[in-house]
Amino acid sequence: MGEQKTVQLPDGSTVTLDGGTTLSVDFSEETRQVVLTAGAAVFDIVEQRRPFVVTAKAGTSTARRATVSVKHGVDDVSVDCLDGTVDVECLGTAALHTGEGIIYSATGLGEKLGSDVETTAAWRNGLLIFRNRPLADVVSDVNRHRRGKVMIARASLKSRRVSGGFHPDRPEEILAHLENTLDVRPISLVGGVVILR
């Protein structure tokens, strides 16, 4: 719950994993392949002739030397290039350079956006920062940083947009913010379960 860790990979690259993140690694003579099946990670990729490929949901992010943040949302994946260059592919291809990001989903790539290197992957520095993200994604992140589970009772609430910066070690403050700004009512149950309605 909420625990972060940094792991050195066989090629000398490192990956910093947010709490609740699942990653598998498959390196061969031809490629460096990792699959991010849940959560968020920042990859510091050392330069080699073999490409480093991160697969997450329906897309891939490929680099030879870069620092890349990849994060699962509920229905999409966000990729931010913190340093270097990364090619993102999902029903199309986009080249990201330092300070650029993109979101993709099952329907393909979104628009390339400017990415604030200081706030992208801010969870590494003890912050969760959301910029106009769906409530469903915010709840997914909160659940990686608290005991129990937050659930959304009404489907219409899942797409409500949230912005703000929060401390992941104080998830109850996030719930209070949601109650005040989105007019949702949290109902607390035993075992740390909270239902937003």
N, C-alpha and C positions, 0 to 999 in steps of 0.2 A: 504494500500500500504506500504509494508516494515515493518509494525509495529510488534514487537515481544511482547509476553506476557507469563508470567508464571502463571499456574493455579494449584490450589491444588485439587486433586481428592478425592472422598468420602472415600477412604481407607487411606489417608494421603500421598500417592505418589504425586509427582508433575510432570507436563509436561510443558516444555518450547516450545512454538510454534513460528516458523518463520512466517514472513509475508506471507499472501496468503495461510495459512494452514487451512484445514478443518478436524475436528476430532469429532467423536461421541463416547459416553461412555455408556456401559451397564454393570453394576455390579449386581451380584446376590449372593446368598449364596454359590454357587459352584465355580464361576469364576469371574475374573475381565477382562472384554472384552472391548477393544477400537478399533475403525476402523479409520485409517488414510486414507482419501480419496484423499487428495492433500497436497502438500507442504512437510515440514520437521518438525520433533519434536524430542526432547530429553526427555526421560522418566527416572525419578529418582524413582525407584520402591522400596517401603518398603516391608520388608519380611512379608509374610503371608503364611498360608497353601494353600490358594486359588492361583492358577496360574494367572499370569498377561499376557494376550494375546493381542498382537498388530497385527491386520490384515491390510495389505496394498497390494493392487492388488491381485495377485494370491498366496500370501504366508502369513505365520504367524510367529511371533517371540514370544516365551514363556519364562518367567522367574518367579522366586519367589522373588528374590532380586537382582537388577542389575541397572546399568545406561546404557541406550541403546539409540543410535541415529538411527532413521529410516527416510529415505529421498526418496521421489518419484523422479525418472528420467522420461523422456518421455516414455521410453519403459521398464524400469526396476525399481527395488527398491534396495537401498543400506542399509545394516544394519551393525552397528558398535557397539561392546561391549566396553564401556568405563570403566566399572567396573563390576565385578561379572561374571556370566555365563548366556548365553541366547541360547535357541534352536531355530534354524530357519528351517522352513519346507516349501518346494515348490517342489513337485515331488521328494522328498528326504529330508533328514534331516542332519543338520550340527550343532555341538555344538561350540559356540564361547565363548572364555574366554577373559579376559581383554587384550585389544590391538589387537584384531582380528576383521576382517570384512568380509562381503561377499555381492555379488550382485546377485539378482535373477530376473528372467523374466518369461514369459509364458512358456519358454522352460525348466525351472528348475533352480537349483542352479549353480552358477559359482564356481570358485576355492576360497578356503578360503585364505585371504590375511592378511598381517600385517596391522594394522591400527594405525596411529599416533594420540594418544589421544589429543595432543595439537592442531592439525589442523582439526580433525574430528569435525563437527558441529561448525566450527570457526565462523559461522554467529552469534553465541551467543556473540562473542567478537568483532563484527563489521567487519568481513572479510568474503569474499566468496573465497574459495580455491578450485581449480579444478586440478585434476591430470589425464591427458589423458582422459578427458570426451568428449562425442560427443557435437558438437555445439548446437544441439537441447536441450540438458540438460542445457547448459550454458544459453541459451536464456530463457528457462523456469525459471531458478533462477533469472535472471535479471528482468524478468517481474514481479516477486514478490516484487521487490525493486525499481520500478520506475513507474511514471505515464505514461499512454499510453501503447503501446504494441509494442514489437519487433517481426517481422515476418521474416521467411526465405523464400525467393522467389523460390529458386531452391532446389529440393529434394536432389540433389547430395551434397549440402553443409551440410545437417543435420548431417551426420556421420563424418565430419571433426573433428579432435581431438584438444582439447584445454587444456593447462596447464597454471596455473598462480594464483596469489593472488590479490584480488581486494577489494576495499571498496564499500559495497553495497549502501552507501549514495552518491557515485559518479559514477552512472551507465554509464555516458557518457565516462568515462575513459575506461570502459570495452569495449564499442563499438569502441573506437579509437584503442585499443589493437587488437581487432578482425580484424579491417580494415588493420592494419599494418602486422599482422602475418599470416592471412589466405587469404589475397588479396581479401577481400570482399568489396563491395561498399555499405555503408549505404545511403539510401535515406530517408530523413526526410519529413514527411507529417504533416498536422495539427493534433492537439489533441495528440501530443506525439507519434504518430505512426512512426516507423522506419522499413523500409524494407531492409533486407540484401540480396544483389544479387551479 
